[in-house]
Amino acid sequence: MALTDKRCAIMRATLELVAEQGFHGTPMALVAKHAGVAAGTIYRYFEGKDVLINEVYLYIEGQFLAALMQDYPENEQVRDRFLHTGKILVNYCIGEPLEFRFLEQFHNSPYGVAHRREKLFGNNKRDVITELFTEAHAKGIVKDLPLPVLFSLAFGPLLDICRDHVLHFIELDDELISRCVEACWDALRR
């Protein structure tokens, strides 16, 4: 995240603090101190902590989606698009460990629950990952399971190996990443 102004400094401080200390360990006064701004300055840019946290998440999501869409094999088979998506996910998470730790905090909190509910059931914004899984399900390419279960089978193990890499339990390289993503595909396909 580039630090080009106070807003970005506040977002960066929030990202770093939440990644290290969680949401409850990140009061606005600490964000202000860490960002080098007065506490009241935050409220010029963000209505409150919830808005700030969601803005940081949306920024990270945008960065990930930009990485995903770069060279995305739009017209290729479902399997090829899945493999691309899985590899990008793993490489993004291990390449941006602060963002990854923030995402883990976010997705395991009420913020993440609300976000997932909106993605799965309410939002009309294009989501290539949901489209990919919906297409695979409709064509009978993947097991006949609810979409959230398919997401968990696909991405849960990949996020676990990212965590293990960040914690230095394993060392991921391109070959091992490919093998892990293939294994997740094998778990999904019929």
C-alpha positions, -999 to 999 in steps of 0.1 A, spaced: 0 0 0 16 33 -11 18 60 15 8 90 -6 -13 109 19 -28 108 54 -57 86 43 -32 60 30 -11 63 62 -42 57 83 -51 27 62 -15 13 63 -14 17 101 -47 -1 105 -35 -29 82 -3 -33 102 -19 -31 136 -48 -54 128 -25 -79 113 -4 -79 144 -29 -73 172 -64 -81 159 -94 -57 157 -99 -54 194 -62 -46 199 -64 -18 174 -81 12 190 -84 44 169 -60 63 191 -33 37 184 -41 39 147 -36 76 148 -3 74 167 10 47 144 -1 67 113 15 99 127 -18 119 127 -40 134 153 -68 112 165 -94 135 150 -78 134 116 -90 98 111 -126 110 112 -120 134 84 -114 104 61 -135 76 78 -168 78 97 -155 53 122 -135 21 128 -160 -2 110 -158 20 79 -120 21 81 -116 -17 85 -140 -22 55 -120 3 34 -87 -15 42 -104 -48 32 -118 -34 0 -83 -21 -9 -67 -55 -3 -95 -72 -22 -90 -48 -51 -52 -56 -52 -59 -93 -52 -85 -91 -79 -61 -70 -101 -35 -97 -96 -61 -124 -104 -73 -107 -136 -38 -102 -149 -34 -129 -176 -67 -145 -164 -75 -173 -189 -111 -161 -194 -118 -184 -224 -100 -215 -211 -115 -245 -194 -128 -243 -158 -99 -264 -146 -73 -239 -161 -91 -210 -146 -93 -227 -112 -55 -235 -113 -48 -199 -123 -70 -186 -94 -54 -209 -68 -19 -201 -78 -26 -163 -78 -42 -167 -43 -13 -185 -28 13 -162 -44 -6 -131 -33 -9 -144 3 27 -154 7 40 -123 -11 19 -100 11 20 -115 46 6 -84 63 -23 -84 40 -28 -121 44 -28 -118 82 -53 -89 80 -75 -110 57 -74 -139 81 -86 -116 109 -112 -101 87 -127 -134 74 -128 -148 109 -147 -119 123 -183 -105 121 -169 -82 93 -160 -112 72 -193 -130 79 -212 -100 66 -189 -97 36 -193 -134 27 -230 -133 31 -232 -103 7 -209 -120 -18 -228 -152 -18 -264 -140 -15 -268 -103 -22 -243 -85 -43 -247 -80 -80 -211 -70 -86 -192 -93 -110 -172 -119 -91 -151 -141 -114 -145 -167 -87 -182 -171 -79 -188 -173 -117 -162 -199 -121 -176 -221 -93 -212 -216 -105 -202 -226 -140 -183 -256 -128 -213 -267 -107 -239 -261 -135 -218 -282 -159 -214 -310 -134 -176 -306 -134 -173 -304 -96 -190 -323 -69 -227 -315 -62 -221 -295 -30 -233 -260 -19 -211 -232 -32 -198 -223 3 -186 -259 7 -169 -259 -26 -151 -226 -17 -140 -242 16 -127 -273 -1 -108 -253 -26 -95 -224 -7 -93 -236 29 -64 -259 23 -46 -233 2 -49 -207 29 -36 -232 54 -5 -238 34 0 -200 30 -2 -197 68 23 -226 72 46 -209 47 44 -175 65 51 -193 98 81 -211 82 67 -246 87 70 -252 49 88 -235 21 65 -230 -9 80 -228 -44 63 -227 -78 63 -265 -81 48 -272 -46 22 -244 -51 11 -260 -84 9 -295 -68 -12 -281 -39 -36 -262 -62 -39 -294 -83 -47 -314 -52 -75 -289 -43 -88 -293 -78 -88 -330 -74 -108 -327 -42 -135 -307 -61 -139 -324 -94 -163 -352 -101 
